[in-house]
Each structure stands twice: as C-alpha cells, then as structure tokens.
C-alpha cells in the first residue's frame, strides 16, 4: 500500500513545515549495541504459538542513561562571509537584502562549502536558522559536527529568507555547522543559533479519559495504563500483513522479543473477505500482547482517489444517519434522502462492526485507526476536508452508538492540523514518518513532529502510526521524545522475501537495540494488571 514513497513522504512534510527530520542521530558505538548472550530463552506461555520456534535469541538489555542538559540563554549570528570557505565558495556583495558585508555563493559546485563555528558553553537544545536566497525552490541539508541534522526548504523567489531547524542538541565546547547537498544554486547570508526550550516544556501527564464513555473495563483500564506509560517509555509496535504474523515472527526471531502491540488490517473485511486476522488478534491478546487495527478502505478495488471512482462528497448528507436501522436507511434511499454512496458506506461500516464485535465479546480493547493519512489527497476518503470529517464522525457514531462497540481506542491520523476531528472524537493522535534517504539520521527521535502534534491537542498521547525507520533510543532520551508507540509498516518494510527480518531501512543492530533497551517496552514487559483476566 505504501509503495508511493514520495507521496507518503509529502504527508510527513504537512506536519514538518519548512524543516524535516529535526534532531541529530547519535553515532553507533559498541556500548549502545547489545551483545547476544550464549543462552537462549525457551518459548514461554506468552509467545505466539504460530511462531513454532522453541528458542529465541537472548540479548542483554541496554540501559540508556539520561542526557545531561543545562539550557541557558544563547543567541549568536555568524555571517556566511566570515566563515571558512573552500572549493568554489566565494563571498560577494551584489544586490541588496543581505546582512553584514555580503553573502556566499557557489555552494552547489563540487567540493564547495562554508564552515561556521559556534562556541557552545551549555549542553542543551538549540534552534538553527539559515538565511539564504535562491531563484527557484531549493533544499539543503544542515550538517552539525559532521552529522546531518535536518533538511531545510527555501521557496526560491530571489529574496533572502530565514528558515529554522528547531531543537538540535549541541554540546560544548563548540559546534561546527556546514550546508550539504543543495539541490540548486543557493546564496547563504548567515546562520543564527539560539537557545530553544520546546523540548523542556512538554508535559506528558494526561487525564486518561476516553472520548467515548466505555463500559468495557478492560478498555478503560488499558487507556489509563497507556496514558501512565506515556512520557516514560515507547511501546514497540508492528503492522502485520492481513492474516499473517510473519512480521512479528521475524522480529522475535531476530531480537528475542515480540512487539507490545500487534496492528492488523481491516481492508479485506470491509470488502466481505474473511482474512482470518481477527483470530490472530485474539491469540495475540491471549498471549499477553495488545492489539490494534488500521482500516484502509477499498472502493471498487482501490484506495486511490484517482482510481476508485468513488465520490465521497456525494455520500455526505445532512440527515443524522449514524444511528438508523437498515430498514430506515432503505426508506431514506427510496425517497432521495440519502444517496447510494451513503448507503454503501454505512453497509461497509457495518461489516467492520461485525468483526470488531468478535473482539468486544471477549472484552479485548482495540487501538483503532480508520481513514489513515487523509489530508495527503491520495486516498478517496481525503477528497476534501469537510467530507472526511463527516465520514470519520459517521464511523465514530455508528460504531460507538449504534453498534455499541465500547472497546475501541480511537486514533486520528489525518496529519494536517486543519483536519483534526476534535478531542471528543479521538483518544490518540498520530503521524506517519517515512525517510527513504538511508542517511545517517535514520535513528533520530522525531521530536519536532511530536511537538507539532502536541500543538493540535495537549490532552491526547501522540504516536508514530507508521514508519520505515525507528527512533533511536539514545535520541529518545536526549530529546525527551516519548512517543506512545512506534509502529513499523508491514511487508517489505519489515520482512524480506524469505520471511526473515528486512534490514534495508533499519539495520539489524537498530532492530535489536530498539527491542532490548530501557527506553522501550516489548510485549513481555507489559503489565497485565488492567486486564480482567489477569488473575
């Protein structure tokens, strides 16, 4: 589903504004990579029987210590022409609009760069503002102390513009900043480094109250438990191919541990196909794990707005149809009160309800993410904001109030803040974060997307609902970027053609470290005290 990489990456940028991938990676060193022990752990009663393996590798848990920070007021502007120039980089003073005595050109030519040095007295987070001009849209990578920290984008209208990269951790005695990989001609005016307090102002405490008043005590207690964990740890999570545990099996065979959350897919069920996935979720819950579902909704065999032929706007109605019976809906259809498109949607919502009821009957809570990445314009449910909001609320009301599915924990994932459904319609807000650069920043914490989600609501935990790279545990601790969970997407993002662990985006060492460190929680580390069957 997620093969259209450029389009998905653009959805991340909706949250990212002018900067992307803020926060630096930490170089892998032997002391943060777990070493496999000689012993193996025998399969316990909390491991999925579908694995069929009797032993799993065992790794020593890596303790990620707290990072020392001492935030102090700081502001230093360094003119580009005052930096160390190399290659074809040259200081000039043509035109107007620049500060200082000029600016630097030629940075797009081979082996050309300007190096700026900033004295740093306090280990803390800082913002880096780059002021530059271009004649067309240009991007450039900000490199700090030899590591890429983020990519900035300039509109390219010919004038100097300042673009900020926020919350970059710098440490004494100095930081050296250069620009790399410009996509076109760029004229650099200055770089400004200032203290930043966004990381330190995050309050992870939450009321822990569900948006829908639930009678399912397992669901009430699980959500409260999740809110208690929020800010202390990141839950491991994995999206699975429909009707399969192949991804989580590959992860366990490589890391020795299973994800805290197994995410399934409802796509087939809404098309009338029995994928067998509900049975796998029941089994995972019984063996100590948490379960969730994403609903990528097919119409005419496609998700795509351009291919499905489904006009969501034609389904929108002023009638309050969420709680009406099938017979009443048929009457409205016959009188023209609703459209065939509207009836079709409700019928397929009802198909999903029948599957989710199987979990409700066993009092199994479900972390439920319908209509993902709506604002990207790729899928038929994202044709426009008003239609999306109507459909999301229709699903919410029909499942909660008509079908009385009080075991759902609702995840909003439209990405764009303008598309937010409101606190009363969701329990978790999330972002999809993909990076296909395969660069040295793959293990960053993604603190800036987290902070942007917190601007949408301070009352909901924030999660990475899909990703192809995992946040680095050391960076999570350093940036205090405690996502509720981070879920790697299914298929080629997690497994290779032979069913083994895929390490094209996430190295094997990164997989192992993420599942065996103090900053994350795997399935065997979950407390089961919230469950009615825990005794």
N, C-alpha and C positions, 0 to 999 in steps of 0.2 A: 504493500500500500504506500510505503513511504519512499518509493524509488525516485520520485520527483524531488531530488535533493535541493535544487536551487529554490524551489517554491517553498519548501518547508523551512529552509534557512531564512527566507524572507519573513516568515511568520515570527521567527525569533526577533528579527530586527524591529518588528512592530513594538516590541517591548523594549528594544535596545536603544531607540533614538539614534543619535549620531555616533555612539560608541558601541562596540561589541566585544564580548569576551573580556570584560574588565577583571582585573586581578591577575597576579602572576603565578606561574607554576613554580613548584619547588623542585629543584634538581633531584633525581632519584639517587639516593646514596644507600650503601649497604645497611645502615642502621634503621632504615624505614621499610626495607623489603623483608617480609617474613621468610624464614628458612624452614623447609619441610623437615619434620622430625622423622625419626626412624619408625615410630609407632604408627599404627593406623587405627582409626576409630571404627568399631563394629557398628553395623547398622542398628540404630535404636528404634524404639517404637514410635518415634516422631519423624521418621524418614519415609518418604512416599514409597509404597510397595511397587509402584510402576518402575522404579529405578532398577530393581532386580540386581543390584550390586550388594555384596556383603561387606565391603570395606570402602572407606573413603579416605583420602589423604588427610593428614592432621598437621596443622600449622600453629606455631606459637603466635599468640595474639600480640600485636604490636601496640604498645602504649604511645599514643600521640599526645605529647605534653602540651601545656598551654604556651602560647606565643607571648613573649613579653612585649607590651606596648606602653608607651609613655607619651600620649598625644600632647603636643604643645602648639601654640600659635606659630604659624610659619607662612611666609609668603616671599618668594624670590622669583623675579623675572630676569631671564637671561636672553639678550638679543642674539639672534642667529649669527649675525656677522661677527660676534665676539667669540664664537666657538672655534674649535679646531676643524679646519676644512681639509678635505682630502679629495683626490681624483679631480673631476671637472667642476666640483662645487666652487662657486665664486660669489663674493659679496658685491652687490651692485646697489645703486640708489636711484634708479629710474622711476618715473611716475610719481604717484602720491598714495597716501593712505597707510603707509607703514610707520612703525615707531622706530626710535633710535636713529642711527645714521644710515640704515639701509636694510637689505634682506639678502637671502642666499638663494641662488638659482643653480640649475644643473644637477639636482639631486636624482633625476631619473636616469642619468647617464651611468654606465658601468663603473663600479668601484668608487662612486662619488657619495660623500656623506658629510654631515656636520655633526660633531660630537660636543655635547654641552654637559658640563659638570656642575652638580648641585651639592654643596656641603649639607649633610644631614646630622643633626645632633640627637634627635629623639626617634627611636623605633616606633613607627606609627603608620597610619594610612594617610595618603595624600591624594589630591587631585592634580592631574597634569593637563594643562591647557595648551594646545598647539594653535598658533595663529599663522595662517598661510593663505595664499591665493592661488587660484587655478582658472584656466579658461574653459574647462569642462569638468564634469564630475570626476573626482579623483579620490582614491582611498590610499591610506598609508598605514604601516604598522609602527607602533611606538615600541621601541626596544629599550628596556631599562636593565642596566647591569648585565647585558648580554642575553636577556630573555625577552621574547615578545610578550607584551602585557595587554595589547588590545589593538584593534583596527579602527581608525577614525575616517570619517567620510566628509568630504568638502563638496559643496554644491557646484562650485565652478562657474560663478558669474563674473569672474575677473577681479572682484574686490577681496580684500583681506577679511577673513572670518575666523573666529575663535571657536574651536571645538574641544570639549572637555572629556577626558578619561578619568573616571572617578574611582576612589577607594583602592589605590595601589599601595601596597605595603612597601615602605622603604626603611632601610636601617643604616646606622652610622658606619663609617664616617662620611661617606659620600655616595651619590648615585650618578651614574653616567647614562645620559639619555641620547639616543640617536633615532632616526627615522629610517625605515626599511621598506622595501617592496612597494614603492609608489607606483600606482597604476598609470600615471601620466605625469606631465610637467607640473611641478609644484614649486611655488616661491615661498620660502619659510621666513617669517618675520621674527617670531620669538616663541619661547616656551616658558610658561609660568607654572611653578609648583607651589601649591598651597596646602595647608592642613585641611583634613576632611574628617568630619565627625559622624558621617552617615552610618558607619558600621557600629559605632558605640551607642547609638541612640535606639537601636532595635529592642523592642520589648516583646519577648516571646510568650508572655503569660496570656492565657486565653480563658474565657468563661467556660468553654467546654459544653455549650448548649447546642443541640441540633436545631436546624432550621425548621424541621417538621417534628412536632411533639410525638415522640415514638413511644409505643407501648412495649416494644422489644427491649427488654432489659439488657440483653447482650449488646445490642446496638448502642444504647445509651452509655453503657459502661465502656465499650470499646472506644467510642468517640472521646469520652472523658480521658481515657488512658492515652489515646493518641495526642491529645492536647497537653497532657502532662509530659510526654516524651519530647514534644516539640520544643526546640531550643536546647535540648540536651544530647540528642543523637539523631542520625539519619537512618531511617529504615531502608534496608535493602529490598529491592522490588524487581520483578521481571515480567515483561509482557510475553505471553505464550501464543504460539500458533494455535488456531482453532482445533480443539480436540486433541491437543498434544501437551506433553510435559517435557518435550525434547530439550527446550532451552534450560529449564531449571535442573534437569538431569545433568546436562553438560556443565553447568555452573558448579553443581555439587561435586561432580567427579574431578573438577579442576581445583576448587577452592576448599573442599571439605565441608561446605555449609550450603544450606538452602536459603533462598530469599525469604524475608519476613512476609512479603506479600506476593501472591501469585495473581497476575492480572490475565483474565481471559478476554475473549472477543465474542460479542453478541451478533455479529454481522449475519451469520448463517441462519440463526434462529428467526430473525425478522423477515427472512425470505422463505420461511417454512421448512428449513433444513434442520435435521437433528444432528448436530455436530458432536454430541457426546461430551461437550465441555463442562456442562453443569455437574456431571458425575465426578469429573476431575477436581472441580472446586470443592465439592462436598468432601472428597477424600483428603484434599489438602487441609481443609479446616479440621477434620477429624484427627489429622496428624500434627496439629499444633500451629498451622500457618493461618495467615489472614488472606482473604480473597477479595478480588475486585474485578470489575468489568468495564471495558470501553465499548461503546456502541458506534461503530462505523456503519452507517445505514445505507444499504443498496437501494437504488431505484432503477428499474429496467436494467439490472445487472451492473450498474456503475455507481460510483460515488461522485464522479466528476460532474461539476456544474455544466460543463460543455458537452458531456456525453450522455447524461442520464435522461435528458428530455423532460425532467420533472420541474414544473414551475411552482415553487413553494408559495410565492405570493398569491397564486390562485387558490391556495388552500386556506389562507387567512380569512377568518370570519369574526364578526362582532358578537356572534352567539357564544354563550358560555357552554361549550360542548364537552368540556373535560369530564364532567360527571354524569353524562347522559348515557342511557342504555343503548344497545344496538338497535332496538326497535324504534326508539325515539330519534336516533340518528338517521335511520332509513326514512322516517317521516319527513325530517328536515330536508333530506336529499330530494325526495319526491316533490316537495313544494319549492325547491330552489333556495332553501335557507342556507344550505351548505353545498359545496362543490364536491364532485367525485374525488378530487385530490384530497380534500379534507377528510372524507370518509376513509380513504385509503390509508392515510397517516394514522388515524385512530385505530383501525383494524390491525395495523402492524405494531403499534404500541401495545395493543392487547396481546399479540403473540409474544412479545418480550415479557409482558407481565406474567404470562403462564409459566415461563421458565424461572423468573425470579421468585415466583411463589413457591417453587420447589425448595429454594434456599430459605425462604421465610418460614416454611413449615418446620424446618429443622432449627429455627432461630439462629441462622447464620447471617451475620451482617455482611453487606456488600458495599465496597467503595466503588461508586457508580459514576462513570464519566461519559455522558451522552454528547453527541454532536461536537466532536473534538475539532480544534483549530478552525473555528467557524469564520473568523474575520479574515482569513487568508484569501477568500474568494475562490478557492479551489473546488470546494465541495458544494453540492446542491443546497445544503442547509445554510450556506453562507452567501446566498444570493444578495441579501441586504440585511441590515441590522434589525429593522422592525420585524421582518418575517422570522428571523432567527429567534428573537426574544419571544415572539408569540409561540413558536414551536417548542422552545425549551420550557416555557411555563406550562404549555399544554401537557408535555410529558410529565413534568413535575406534579401537576394537579391530578392527572389521570392515574398515575402510579400510586401516589400517596393517598388521595381522597376517594377515588373510585375503586381501585384495586386494594387499597389499604395495605400497601407494601411499606410497613414501618421499619423495615430492616435495611434501608438504603442510606448511605452517607454520600451526599451529592458533591460532585467535583465539577466546578466551572472551568472551561478550558478554551474560551473563545480568543484568548490572547490580548485583544485590543481593549483597553480600559473603557472605551466608549460603548462596548458591547456587554458590559457587566450586567448580569441579571438582577443583582441586588442581594444583600445579605440574607434576605428572607427566603431565597431560593437556592442556596448552596451552603456547603459546610467546609469545603476545601477549595482553594483557587490554585491553578497550576499553569505551568508553561512547558512547552516543548523546546528543548535546546539541542540543536544539532551543529556539529562542527566537522566539516569534511576536509579541513586543511591538513590534517595529520601533522600539525606543527607541534612545537614544544609547549604549547599552552593547553594541551588536552586535559590536564588534571587540575585546572583552576576550579575555584569554588562557585563561580557564577553568582557572586554576591550582588552585582548590580541588577540582574533580572529579578532576584529575590526582593531587593529594596523597591523595585518598581511595582511588583505585585503587592507589597505591603502598602503602597500608596493607594491601591484600589480598595483594600479593606484591612484594618488592623485587628479585626475580630475573627479572622479565618487563618488556619495554618496554610502554608504555601508548599507546593510540591513540584518536583520535576516529573511530569506525567509521561514524557518520552525523552529519550536521549540516545546518542550513539557514543558518548564519552562520559565517563564518571567523574564527579568532582573529587579531587584529591583529598584524602583525609587530613593531611597536614595543612592544606589550604582551608579546609572547612574550619579547623581550629583557629587558624590565624585570622580569618576574616569573620569568624563567628557566623558562618553561613549555614545554619542548621535547617536545611530543607526537611520537611516532614518525611518524604521518601524520594528516592531517585530510581526511576524505572527505565531500564534499557529496552529498546524496541525489539521486536521478535525477528525471527528468520535470520537473514544474513547479517544482522547486527549483533547476534549473539551466538550463532552456531554456523559451522562450516558445512560443506556438502556431505560430510560423513557423520554428522551429528556430534562432532566434537566442538569445543569452545572456539568461537571465532575471535581472533586477536588482531584484526586489521585496524580497528579504531581504538580498542582498549587492549593494552598489552596483557599478557598472561600475569605478569607481576602486578599490574594495576588491579586486575580482577581479584587476585589472591589477597592483596593488601586491603582492598575495599571490604571484603567479606571477613577479614581477620584483623580488625583494628578496634581501638577504643572509641572511635568516633561514629561507628555504625552499629546497627543491630540486625543480626540474622535471625532466622526462624527459631533456632534453639535457644536464643537469648530472650525471647518474648516472655513476659509474664502472662499467665493464663488466668489470673485471678478475676478478670472481668467476665469470664465465661460461666454460664450457669451449670455447665457440665464439668467444671474444673475439679470438683471434688469427687 
